C-alpha cells in the first residue's frame, strides 16, 4: 500500500469530505462546459484506455489473483476479468457516448403567458453523483462517460475486489479530462477499500446530490436504509410474462422462451410465467419441452403440475424470488385480473409483458401494471437503455422519482424553469 493510500485508510471521513468538496467545485465547471470540451475528454479517455491496455490487464491480473485467493466464484471472476475485448468495448462505449446528443441546456415548452412573459424549462445537470458498484470494472468507464456527458461530477466507489483495475482505469479517465482542460476532480475513483467510505458518501448531502447503487440486493438495501442523499435504485428484477387468452400461439412461445433463456443473470430476465387457463393446455406443453431442452428447471402451481407431472411444485417463496438462474416459476391464472393482481403482489415493478392480440386487454395491462417498463408482445429482455434508444444507461430505476426505467443521459439531469421578460413587473 502506498503512503497516500495508507493515509487515506487512517482517516476515511476526512478523505471522503475532500473528494466531496473537490467534486462540488468541479461540478460547477462541468455544468458550464461546452459539448465540444466534454466530447473531447471522452474521446481522449477512449484513446488512453486503448493505449493503456497492457497496464489495465496487469492491474486486473492482481485483482483476479486476489479474487481466487479469497474464494470468489467463477461467475464473479468472470465479471471481474478485463479481457482485450472488454477493454476495447470500454473505449467503444466512451466514443458512443461522445456521439450522443448533449442534453444539458436543452430548452423545451417555451410559451408566452397572458402576462407577456415567455416561460419554459431548461435541462440541467444534477450536480454530483455518487455511484457505488460491485465487481465489473468496466462500470468505472461507463459511469464516468454518462456523468461527464450529462454535465455531472462523479465519485465512483467500486468493489474492493476490483480496486487495482479501477485505479488503472481512473488514470485513463483523468488523462482525458486533463487533455480537454476540464478539472481532473470531475471524475474521482475512491481509493480506499474501507467500507466506511460508502457510509460516509451516502450521508454527505452537502457534497453529493444523488446516489446510484449497482450491485446485489444486500448492498442496495443497506444504502436505501442508511442514505441521507436521494437514491436512484432497483432492488429486484422479478419480471413476468402473461400469456393472455387472446395470445397468438407462436408469439407466446417465442417471446416467453426468449425472455427466460436469452440471458439468465440479468434484472430484466423473465422469472415468472403467467398463462390464462383457456390456453394453458395448448401452449404450455411445447414451452415445457423447449425450456427443458435449454436446461431450465420448472416450478409450477398445482394446475401446471397437473399438465406435466415432472414439474416441481412451486412454493410461495418462488413467486417472490429473482432467480438470476435457469429456473422459472409458472402459474395458470383464471383471467387478466388475476394476472395483474399476481404481478402487483409479487412483482418488483421492473418489467412485465403481456402476449395478446386483444387491444382492450393490452391497454388495460399497460395502464394497470405499475412497473417501470410495461410491454405488449415483446420480450422483457428489451428493457435496456441501449434498446430504448438512450445510447447507454447507468442502471434501471424502479423508483417513481425522479427517474424511472433505464436511466440514461436525460435521467442524470433535471429541469429548471426559465422566465424571459422585458421589464415586466407584477401588479
NORCOR-V193935 format. One record per pair of residues at least 24 apart in sequence whose C-alpha atoms are under 8 Angstrom apart, sorted by the first residue. I is the first residue (numbers start at 0). J is the second residue. D is the distance in Angstrom with one decimal. If there is no record, write none. Layout:
i=I j=J d=D
i=I j=J d=D
//
This chain:
i=4 j=190 d=6.9
i=4 j=191 d=6.8
i=7 j=190 d=7.8
i=7 j=191 d=6.6
i=8 j=191 d=6.3
i=8 j=193 d=6.9
i=11 j=191 d=7.8
i=11 j=193 d=7.6
i=11 j=195 d=6.9
i=11 j=196 d=6.1
i=12 j=195 d=7.9
i=12 j=196 d=7.1
i=12 j=199 d=6.4
i=15 j=196 d=6.6
i=15 j=199 d=6.7
i=15 j=200 d=6.6
i=16 j=203 d=8.0
i=16 j=206 d=7.9
i=18 j=154 d=7.4
i=18 j=184 d=7.9
i=18 j=187 d=7.3
i=19 j=154 d=7.7
i=19 j=203 d=7.8
i=19 j=206 d=5.0
i=19 j=207 d=6.7
i=20 j=206 d=6.2
i=21 j=184 d=6.0
i=21 j=185 d=7.8
i=22 j=127 d=6.5
i=22 j=152 d=5.7
i=22 j=153 d=6.8
i=22 j=154 d=7.3
i=22 j=184 d=5.9
i=22 j=185 d=5.7
i=22 j=186 d=7.6
i=22 j=187 d=7.7
i=22 j=206 d=7.4
i=23 j=126 d=7.4
i=23 j=127 d=6.4
i=23 j=152 d=7.3
i=23 j=206 d=5.9
i=23 j=207 d=7.7
i=25 j=152 d=6.3
i=25 j=182 d=6.1
i=25 j=184 d=6.1
i=25 j=185 d=5.0
i=26 j=126 d=5.7
i=26 j=127 d=6.3
i=26 j=150 d=7.3
i=26 j=151 d=5.8
i=26 j=152 d=4.8
i=26 j=185 d=6.5
i=27 j=126 d=7.7
i=28 j=181 d=7.7
i=28 j=182 d=7.7
i=29 j=147 d=7.5
i=29 j=150 d=5.1
i=29 j=151 d=6.4
i=29 j=152 d=7.0
i=29 j=181 d=7.5
i=29 j=185 d=7.4
i=30 j=103 d=7.9
i=30 j=123 d=7.5
i=30 j=124 d=6.4
i=30 j=126 d=7.8
i=30 j=150 d=5.0
i=30 j=151 d=6.9
i=31 j=150 d=7.9
i=32 j=150 d=7.4
i=34 j=101 d=6.4
i=34 j=148 d=7.7
i=36 j=179 d=5.7
i=36 j=180 d=7.8
i=36 j=181 d=7.6
i=37 j=97 d=7.7
i=37 j=147 d=6.7
i=37 j=148 d=6.1
i=37 j=179 d=7.3
i=38 j=97 d=4.9
i=38 j=98 d=7.7
i=38 j=148 d=7.3
i=39 j=97 d=7.9
i=39 j=175 d=7.7
i=39 j=178 d=7.9
i=39 j=179 d=5.8
i=40 j=175 d=4.6
i=40 j=176 d=5.0
i=40 j=177 d=7.7
i=40 j=178 d=6.5
i=40 j=179 d=5.1
i=40 j=181 d=7.8
i=41 j=93 d=5.7
i=41 j=94 d=6.6
i=41 j=96 d=7.8
i=41 j=97 d=6.0
i=41 j=144 d=6.6
i=41 j=175 d=6.5
i=41 j=176 d=7.8
i=42 j=93 d=6.7
i=42 j=94 d=5.7
i=42 j=97 d=6.9
i=42 j=175 d=7.4
i=43 j=174 d=7.4
i=43 j=175 d=4.5
i=43 j=176 d=7.8
i=43 j=178 d=6.9
i=43 j=179 d=8.0
i=44 j=90 d=7.5
i=44 j=93 d=7.3
i=44 j=171 d=5.6
i=44 j=172 d=5.2
i=44 j=173 d=7.7
i=44 j=174 d=6.7
i=44 j=175 d=4.3
i=44 j=176 d=7.6
i=45 j=89 d=7.4
i=45 j=90 d=4.2
i=45 j=91 d=7.1
i=45 j=93 d=5.8
i=45 j=94 d=6.6
i=45 j=175 d=8.0
i=46 j=90 d=7.1
i=47 j=171 d=5.2
i=47 j=172 d=7.8
i=47 j=174 d=7.1
i=47 j=175 d=7.1
i=48 j=86 d=7.2
i=48 j=87 d=8.0
i=48 j=89 d=7.7
i=48 j=90 d=6.2
i=48 j=168 d=7.1
i=48 j=171 d=5.8
i=49 j=86 d=7.2
i=49 j=87 d=6.6
i=49 j=90 d=6.6
i=51 j=171 d=7.7
i=52 j=83 d=7.3
i=52 j=86 d=6.8
i=54 j=167 d=7.2
i=55 j=81 d=7.6
i=55 j=164 d=6.3
i=55 j=167 d=5.9
i=55 j=168 d=7.0
i=56 j=81 d=6.3
i=56 j=82 d=7.3
i=56 j=83 d=7.9
i=56 j=164 d=8.0
i=58 j=163 d=5.2
i=58 j=164 d=5.2
i=58 j=167 d=6.7
i=59 j=161 d=7.3
i=59 j=163 d=6.3
i=59 j=164 d=4.8
i=61 j=163 d=6.9
i=62 j=160 d=6.0
i=62 j=161 d=5.6
i=62 j=162 d=7.1
i=62 j=163 d=6.2
i=62 j=164 d=7.0
i=65 j=160 d=7.5
i=66 j=160 d=6.4
i=75 j=134 d=6.9
i=78 j=134 d=6.2
i=78 j=135 d=5.4
i=79 j=134 d=5.2
i=79 j=135 d=5.0
i=79 j=136 d=6.5
i=79 j=160 d=7.9
i=79 j=161 d=6.8
i=80 j=135 d=7.7
i=81 j=136 d=7.6
i=81 j=137 d=7.8
i=85 j=137 d=7.6
i=86 j=137 d=7.8
i=89 j=137 d=6.3
i=89 j=140 d=6.4
i=89 j=141 d=7.1
i=92 j=141 d=6.9
i=93 j=140 d=7.3
i=93 j=141 d=7.1
i=93 j=144 d=5.9
i=95 j=390 d=7.3
i=96 j=144 d=6.5
i=96 j=145 d=6.9
i=96 j=148 d=7.2
i=96 j=390 d=6.9
i=96 j=391 d=7.2
i=97 j=148 d=7.2
i=99 j=390 d=7.0
i=101 j=148 d=6.7
i=101 j=149 d=6.9
i=102 j=149 d=6.5
i=102 j=408 d=7.0
i=102 j=409 d=6.4
i=102 j=412 d=7.8
i=103 j=149 d=6.3
i=103 j=150 d=6.8
i=103 j=412 d=7.5
i=115 j=420 d=7.3
i=116 j=418 d=6.7
i=116 j=419 d=5.8
i=116 j=420 d=5.0
i=116 j=421 d=7.8
i=116 j=423 d=7.5
i=117 j=418 d=5.8
i=117 j=419 d=5.1
i=117 j=420 d=6.5
i=118 j=416 d=7.1
i=118 j=417 d=5.8
i=118 j=418 d=4.6
i=118 j=419 d=6.4
i=119 j=416 d=5.7
i=119 j=417 d=5.4
i=119 j=418 d=6.6
i=120 j=414 d=6.1
i=120 j=415 d=5.4
i=120 j=416 d=4.3
i=120 j=417 d=5.5
i=121 j=414 d=5.5
i=121 j=415 d=5.4
i=121 j=416 d=6.3
i=121 j=417 d=6.6
i=122 j=412 d=6.4
i=122 j=413 d=5.7
i=122 j=414 d=4.6
i=122 j=415 d=6.6
i=123 j=150 d=7.8
i=123 j=412 d=5.4
i=123 j=413 d=5.4
i=123 j=414 d=5.9
i=123 j=415 d=7.1
i=124 j=149 d=6.0
i=124 j=150 d=5.3
i=124 j=151 d=5.6
i=124 j=411 d=6.6
i=124 j=412 d=4.4
i=124 j=413 d=6.1
i=125 j=151 d=6.4
i=125 j=208 d=6.7
i=125 j=209 d=7.7
i=125 j=411 d=6.3
i=125 j=412 d=5.1
i=125 j=413 d=6.0
i=126 j=150 d=7.6
i=126 j=151 d=5.0
i=126 j=152 d=6.3
i=126 j=207 d=7.6
i=126 j=208 d=6.1
i=127 j=151 d=5.6
i=127 j=152 d=4.8
i=127 j=153 d=5.5
i=127 j=154 d=7.5
i=127 j=206 d=7.0
i=127 j=207 d=5.1
i=127 j=208 d=5.3
i=127 j=209 d=6.9
i=128 j=152 d=6.3
i=128 j=153 d=4.8
i=128 j=154 d=6.4
i=128 j=207 d=6.0
i=128 j=208 d=6.0
i=128 j=209 d=5.2
i=128 j=210 d=5.9
i=128 j=211 d=7.4
i=129 j=153 d=5.7
i=129 j=154 d=4.8
i=129 j=155 d=6.0
i=129 j=156 d=7.6
i=129 j=200 d=7.3
i=129 j=201 d=7.9
i=129 j=207 d=6.5
i=129 j=208 d=7.8
i=129 j=209 d=6.3
i=129 j=210 d=4.7
i=129 j=211 d=6.2
i=130 j=154 d=6.3
i=130 j=155 d=5.0
i=130 j=156 d=6.1
i=130 j=210 d=5.8
i=130 j=211 d=4.8
i=130 j=212 d=5.8
i=130 j=213 d=7.5
i=131 j=155 d=6.3
i=131 j=156 d=4.8
i=131 j=157 d=5.9
i=131 j=158 d=7.9
i=131 j=197 d=7.6
i=131 j=210 d=7.6
i=131 j=211 d=6.3
i=131 j=212 d=4.7
i=131 j=213 d=6.0
i=131 j=214 d=7.9
i=132 j=156 d=6.5
i=132 j=157 d=5.0
i=132 j=158 d=6.1
i=132 j=212 d=5.8
i=132 j=213 d=4.5
i=132 j=214 d=5.5
i=133 j=157 d=5.6
i=133 j=158 d=4.5
i=133 j=159 d=8.0
i=133 j=160 d=8.0
i=133 j=161 d=7.9
i=133 j=213 d=6.8
i=133 j=214 d=5.5
i=134 j=158 d=5.8
i=134 j=160 d=6.4
i=134 j=161 d=6.1
i=135 j=161 d=7.4
i=136 j=161 d=6.2
i=136 j=164 d=6.3
i=136 j=165 d=5.8
i=139 j=165 d=6.5
i=139 j=168 d=7.1
i=139 j=169 d=7.7
i=140 j=168 d=7.0
i=140 j=172 d=7.5
i=141 j=393 d=7.4
i=142 j=393 d=6.2
i=143 j=172 d=7.6
i=143 j=186 d=6.3
i=145 j=391 d=7.7
i=145 j=392 d=7.6
i=145 j=393 d=7.2
i=145 j=407 d=7.3
i=145 j=408 d=6.2
i=146 j=408 d=7.7
i=146 j=411 d=7.2
i=147 j=185 d=7.7
i=147 j=186 d=7.7
i=148 j=408 d=7.3
i=149 j=408 d=5.6
i=149 j=409 d=7.5
i=149 j=411 d=6.3
i=149 j=412 d=6.6
i=151 j=185 d=7.7
i=151 j=411 d=7.8
i=152 j=184 d=7.8
i=152 j=185 d=4.6
i=152 j=186 d=5.8
i=153 j=185 d=6.2
i=153 j=186 d=4.9
i=153 j=187 d=6.3
i=154 j=186 d=6.1
i=154 j=187 d=5.0
i=154 j=188 d=5.9
i=154 j=189 d=6.9
i=155 j=186 d=7.5
i=155 j=187 d=6.1
i=155 j=188 d=4.7
i=155 j=189 d=6.0
i=156 j=188 d=6.0
i=156 j=189 d=5.2
i=156 j=197 d=7.5
i=157 j=188 d=7.8
i=157 j=189 d=7.5
i=158 j=192 d=7.4
i=159 j=192 d=5.1
i=162 j=190 d=7.5
i=162 j=192 d=7.3
i=166 j=190 d=7.2
i=198 j=225 d=7.6
i=198 j=226 d=7.8
i=201 j=225 d=7.4
i=201 j=226 d=4.8
i=201 j=227 d=6.1
i=201 j=228 d=5.8
i=202 j=226 d=5.6
i=202 j=227 d=4.8
i=202 j=228 d=6.2
i=203 j=227 d=7.1
i=203 j=228 d=6.9
i=204 j=228 d=5.3
i=213 j=394 d=7.1
i=231 j=396 d=6.0
i=231 j=398 d=6.8
i=231 j=401 d=7.8
i=231 j=402 d=7.2
i=232 j=394 d=7.8
i=232 j=395 d=6.9
i=232 j=396 d=4.9
i=232 j=397 d=6.4
i=232 j=398 d=6.6
i=233 j=349 d=7.8
i=233 j=395 d=6.6
i=233 j=396 d=5.2
i=233 j=397 d=5.0
i=233 j=398 d=7.0
i=234 j=347 d=7.7
i=234 j=397 d=8.0
i=235 j=266 d=6.9
i=235 j=321 d=6.5
i=235 j=347 d=5.8
i=235 j=349 d=7.5
i=236 j=265 d=7.9
i=236 j=266 d=4.4
i=236 j=267 d=5.9
i=236 j=268 d=7.4
i=236 j=321 d=6.1
i=236 j=346 d=8.0
i=236 j=347 d=6.0
i=236 j=348 d=7.8
i=236 j=349 d=5.6
i=236 j=350 d=7.4
i=237 j=266 d=7.5
i=237 j=267 d=7.8
i=237 j=268 d=7.9
i=237 j=269 d=7.2
i=237 j=270 d=5.8
i=237 j=271 d=7.4
i=237 j=319 d=7.2
i=237 j=320 d=6.7
i=237 j=321 d=5.1
i=237 j=345 d=7.8
i=237 j=346 d=5.4
i=237 j=347 d=5.4
i=237 j=348 d=7.9
i=237 j=349 d=7.0
i=237 j=350 d=7.8
i=238 j=266 d=8.0
i=238 j=267 d=6.4
i=238 j=268 d=6.4
i=238 j=269 d=5.0
i=238 j=270 d=5.5
i=238 j=271 d=6.5
i=238 j=346 d=6.6
i=238 j=347 d=7.3
i=238 j=349 d=6.5
i=238 j=350 d=5.3
i=238 j=351 d=5.4
i=238 j=379 d=7.3
i=239 j=269 d=5.6
i=239 j=270 d=6.2
i=239 j=271 d=5.0
i=239 j=272 d=5.7
i=239 j=273 d=7.1
i=239 j=342 d=7.2
i=239 j=346 d=7.6
i=239 j=350 d=7.1
i=239 j=351 d=4.8
i=239 j=352 d=6.2
i=239 j=379 d=7.9
i=240 j=269 d=6.8
i=240 j=271 d=6.9
i=240 j=272 d=5.2
i=240 j=273 d=6.1
i=240 j=351 d=5.9
i=240 j=352 d=4.7
i=240 j=353 d=5.7
i=240 j=354 d=7.4
i=240 j=379 d=7.7
i=241 j=272 d=6.1
i=241 j=273 d=4.5
i=241 j=274 d=5.7
i=241 j=275 d=7.7
i=241 j=338 d=6.9
i=241 j=351 d=8.0
i=241 j=352 d=6.2
i=241 j=353 d=4.7
i=241 j=354 d=6.2
i=242 j=272 d=7.8
i=242 j=273 d=6.2
i=242 j=274 d=4.7
i=242 j=275 d=6.1
i=242 j=353 d=6.0
i=242 j=354 d=4.9
i=242 j=355 d=6.8
i=243 j=274 d=6.4
i=243 j=275 d=5.4
i=243 j=278 d=7.9
i=243 j=334 d=7.8
i=243 j=335 d=7.1
i=243 j=353 d=6.8
i=243 j=354 d=5.8
i=243 j=355 d=5.4
i=244 j=275 d=5.5
i=244 j=276 d=7.6
i=244 j=277 d=6.0
i=244 j=278 d=5.9
i=244 j=334 d=8.0
i=244 j=355 d=7.3
i=245 j=355 d=5.1
i=245 j=356 d=5.5
i=245 j=357 d=5.9
i=246 j=354 d=5.3
i=246 j=355 d=3.9
i=246 j=356 d=5.5
i=246 j=357 d=7.7
i=247 j=354 d=7.4
i=247 j=355 d=6.5
i=247 j=356 d=6.6
i=248 j=282 d=6.7
i=250 j=354 d=7.3
i=250 j=376 d=7.1
i=251 j=282 d=7.8
i=251 j=354 d=5.9
i=251 j=376 d=7.8
i=252 j=282 d=7.1
i=252 j=285 d=7.7
i=252 j=286 d=6.1
i=254 j=376 d=7.3
i=254 j=377 d=6.2
i=254 j=378 d=5.2
i=255 j=378 d=6.9
i=256 j=286 d=7.1
i=256 j=289 d=7.5
i=256 j=290 d=7.0
i=257 j=378 d=6.5
i=257 j=380 d=7.8
i=258 j=378 d=4.9
i=258 j=379 d=5.5
i=258 j=380 d=5.6
i=259 j=325 d=7.7
i=259 j=327 d=7.7
i=260 j=293 d=7.4
i=260 j=325 d=7.4
i=261 j=380 d=7.7
i=263 j=323 d=5.4
i=263 j=324 d=5.1
i=263 j=325 d=6.1
i=264 j=323 d=4.3
i=264 j=324 d=6.0
i=265 j=323 d=6.3
i=266 j=323 d=7.5
i=267 j=349 d=7.4
i=267 j=350 d=6.4
i=267 j=379 d=5.7
i=267 j=380 d=5.3
i=267 j=381 d=7.7
i=267 j=382 d=6.2
i=268 j=323 d=7.5
i=268 j=379 d=6.3
i=268 j=380 d=5.8
i=269 j=327 d=7.7
i=269 j=379 d=6.6
i=269 j=380 d=7.9
i=270 j=320 d=7.7
i=270 j=321 d=6.3
i=270 j=322 d=6.7
i=270 j=323 d=8.0
i=270 j=326 d=7.4
i=270 j=327 d=5.4
i=270 j=328 d=6.3
i=271 j=318 d=6.9
i=271 j=327 d=5.9
i=271 j=328 d=4.6
i=271 j=329 d=5.6
i=271 j=330 d=7.5
i=272 j=327 d=7.4
i=272 j=328 d=6.2
i=272 j=329 d=4.8
i=272 j=330 d=6.3
i=273 j=329 d=6.0
i=273 j=330 d=5.0
i=273 j=331 d=5.7
i=273 j=332 d=6.6
i=273 j=338 d=6.6
i=274 j=329 d=7.8
i=274 j=330 d=6.4
i=274 j=331 d=4.8
i=274 j=332 d=5.9
i=275 j=331 d=5.8
i=275 j=332 d=5.1
i=275 j=333 d=5.9
i=275 j=334 d=5.9
i=275 j=335 d=7.6
i=276 j=331 d=5.6
i=276 j=332 d=5.7
i=276 j=333 d=5.6
i=276 j=334 d=7.4
i=279 j=331 d=6.9
i=280 j=306 d=7.0
i=294 j=325 d=6.8
i=295 j=325 d=4.6
i=295 j=326 d=5.3
i=295 j=327 d=6.9
i=296 j=325 d=6.2
i=296 j=326 d=4.6
i=296 j=327 d=6.2
i=297 j=326 d=6.0
i=297 j=327 d=5.1
i=297 j=328 d=6.1
i=297 j=329 d=7.3
i=298 j=326 d=7.6
i=298 j=327 d=6.1
i=298 j=328 d=4.8
i=298 j=329 d=6.2
i=299 j=328 d=5.6
i=299 j=329 d=4.6
i=299 j=330 d=5.9
i=300 j=329 d=6.4
i=300 j=330 d=5.2
i=300 j=331 d=7.0
i=302 j=330 d=7.7
i=302 j=331 d=6.5
i=303 j=329 d=6.9
i=303 j=330 d=6.5
i=303 j=331 d=6.5
i=318 j=345 d=6.0
i=319 j=345 d=5.4
i=319 j=346 d=7.1
i=335 j=360 d=7.5
i=339 j=364 d=7.4
i=339 j=367 d=7.4
i=339 j=368 d=6.4
i=342 j=368 d=7.4
i=343 j=368 d=7.2
i=343 j=369 d=7.4
i=347 j=397 d=7.7
i=348 j=372 d=8.0
i=348 j=397 d=5.9
i=349 j=396 d=7.8
i=349 j=397 d=5.7
i=349 j=404 d=7.4
i=350 j=374 d=7.7
i=350 j=379 d=6.2
i=350 j=382 d=6.9
i=351 j=379 d=6.5
i=352 j=376 d=7.0
i=352 j=377 d=6.8
i=352 j=378 d=7.2
i=352 j=379 d=6.5
i=353 j=377 d=7.9
i=370 j=397 d=7.1
i=371 j=396 d=7.3
i=371 j=397 d=5.6
i=371 j=398 d=7.9
i=371 j=403 d=5.7
i=371 j=404 d=4.7
i=372 j=404 d=6.2
//
